[in-house]
Amino acid sequence: MLGLGKLEALLRIMRPVNCLMMGFAVIVGGVIARSSVLGASATNLVYGFITAYTLTAGSMAVNDYYDREIDATNEPNRPIPSGLVKPKDALIFAAVLALVGFAASYATGFISLAVALISWMLFTSYTTVGKRSGLPGNFLVSICVANAVRLRKHCTYRHSRHERSFFRINGLSFKHWARDNQGDR
């Protein structure tokens, strides 16, 4: 049974603000791609929001699992290093969140599921290998975040907006990499 302390720790692992930003990126992508979000499109955007939110939450849990030794030094109060969440529980939590995200993406269509699966694979690649590769790893993060704009039933792709998003997001990713680089070594 989950106690209140563990629930709070799992919520912290999710980083809800990041999840909300990704969910709203899907809605923004939908609004950009279509002038109307009424009817069936609104339902698809809700599923897209759920997909982005839960996949982001799951990816944060995976990240905390892989960074648990680094966090023990840099952020010892994070849920795993502090002992509030066991590493195995973080992975189980990530798997459950990912399954919810994949189910929500499939509810809007196979293309959305494909985008969600590709984003999940890219994020996992970043967490396990890319994080320590510098700029190539930053590109993986940028692609994942930019995919949120594409995550909808029709996955409309507008090159100029997508490319600008990619480079803006990569700048943010580089800023975080520079901050965390010492602990990642």
C-alpha positions in Angstrom: 0.0 0.0 0.0 1.2 3.5 -0.8 1.6 6.0 2.0 1.2 9.7 1.6 5.0 10.2 1.7 5.5 7.7 -1.2 2.7 9.3 -3.2 4.3 12.7 -2.8 7.7 11.2 -3.8 6.2 9.7 -6.9 4.6 13.0 -7.8 8.0 14.7 -7.4 9.6 12.1 -9.7 7.0 13.0 -12.3 7.9 16.7 -12.3 4.3 17.8 -12.9 5.2 21.2 -14.3 7.3 19.6 -17.1 4.4 17.2 -17.8 1.9 20.1 -18.0 4.2 21.9 -20.4 4.5 18.9 -22.7 0.7 18.3 -22.5 0.0 21.9 -23.4 2.6 21.7 -26.3 0.3 19.0 -27.8 -2.7 21.4 -27.5 -0.7 24.3 -29.0 0.3 22.0 -31.9 -3.3 21.1 -32.5 -4.4 24.7 -32.5 -1.5 25.6 -34.9 -2.4 22.8 -37.2 -6.1 23.4 -37.2 -8.1 26.6 -36.8 -10.8 24.7 -34.9 -10.4 22.2 -32.0 -14.1 21.5 -31.5 -15.8 18.1 -31.7 -13.7 15.0 -32.3 -10.5 17.1 -32.6 -11.0 18.3 -29.0 -11.3 14.6 -27.8 -8.1 13.8 -29.7 -6.3 16.7 -28.1 -7.3 15.5 -24.7 -5.9 12.1 -25.5 -2.8 13.8 -26.9 -2.4 15.8 -23.6 -2.7 12.6 -21.6 -0.1 10.9 -23.9 2.4 13.7 -23.5 1.8 14.1 -19.8 2.2 10.4 -18.9 5.1 9.8 -21.2 6.9 12.8 -19.9 6.2 11.6 -16.3 7.4 8.1 -17.1 10.5 9.5 -18.8 11.3 11.6 -15.7 11.0 8.4 -13.5 13.4 6.6 -15.9 15.8 9.6 -15.7 15.7 9.5 -11.9 16.4 5.8 -12.0 19.5 6.2 -14.2 20.7 9.4 -12.4 20.3 8.0 -8.9 24.0 7.8 -8.2 24.5 11.3 -9.6 21.5 12.6 -7.6 23.0 11.0 -4.5 25.7 13.6 -4.8 24.0 16.6 -6.5 20.4 16.3 -5.2 20.3 13.9 -2.3 16.8 14.9 -1.4 15.4 13.5 -4.7 13.0 10.6 -4.1 15.3 7.7 -5.0 18.6 8.8 -3.3 16.6 9.9 -0.2 15.1 6.4 0.0 11.5 7.5 -0.4 11.2 5.5 -3.6 13.1 2.3 -4.4 14.8 2.2 -7.8 12.7 -0.8 -8.9 9.5 1.1 -7.9 10.5 4.0 -10.1 10.9 1.7 -13.1 7.5 0.1 -12.4 6.0 3.5 -12.1 7.6 4.5 -15.4 6.3 1.4 -17.1 2.7 2.0 -15.9 2.8 5.7 -17.0 4.2 4.7 -20.4 1.5 2.1 -20.9 -1.2 4.7 -20.1 0.5 7.1 -22.6 0.7 4.5 -25.3 -3.0 3.6 -24.8 -4.0 7.2 -25.0 -2.0 7.8 -28.1 -3.5 4.7 -29.8 -6.9 6.1 -29.0 -6.2 8.9 -31.5 -4.7 6.6 -34.2 -1.8 4.5 -35.2 0.3 7.5 -36.3 0.1 9.0 -32.8 1.1 5.7 -31.3 4.1 5.6 -33.7 5.1 9.1 -32.7 4.7 8.2 -29.0 6.8 5.0 -29.4 9.5 6.8 -31.3 9.7 9.6 -28.7 9.9 7.0 -25.9 12.7 5.2 -27.7 14.6 8.5 -28.3 14.2 9.5 -24.7 15.4 6.1 -23.4 18.4 6.4 -25.8 19.1 9.8 -24.3 18.9 8.7 -20.7 21.0 5.5 -21.2 23.6 6.8 -23.7 23.0 10.2 -25.2 23.1 12.2 -22.0 26.9 11.7 -21.8 27.4 12.5 -25.5 26.9 16.3 -25.2 25.4 17.9 -28.3 24.0 14.7 -29.9 22.2 13.9 -26.7 20.7 17.5 -26.7 19.4 16.8 -30.2 17.6 13.7 -28.9 15.9 15.8 -26.2 14.9 18.5 -28.7 13.4 16.0 -31.1 11.3 14.4 -28.2 10.0 17.8 -27.1 9.3 19.0 -30.7 7.4 15.7 -31.2 4.8 16.9 -28.7 3.7 19.5 -31.3 3.3 16.7 -33.8 1.4 14.3 -31.5 -2.2 14.4 -32.7 -4.4 12.2 -34.9 -3.2 13.8 -38.1 0.3 14.7 -36.9 0.5 17.8 -39.1 4.0 18.8 -39.8 5.0 22.3 -40.7 8.7 22.5 -41.4 9.5 26.1 -40.5 7.7 26.0 -37.1 9.1 22.5 -36.2 12.6 23.5 -37.1 12.5 26.7 -35.1 11.0 24.7 -32.1 13.9 22.2 -32.5 16.6 24.8 -32.2 14.8 26.8 -29.4 14.3 23.6 -27.3 17.9 22.5 -28.0 19.1 25.8 -26.5 17.2 25.1 -23.3 18.5 21.5 -23.3 22.1 22.8 -23.7 21.5 25.1 -20.7 20.4 22.2 -18.5 23.3 20.0 -19.8 25.8 22.8 -18.9 24.3 23.0 -15.4 24.3 19.2 -14.8 27.5 18.3 -16.7 29.7 18.1 -13.6 27.4 15.6 -11.9 26.9 13.5 -15.1 30.7 12.7 -15.4 
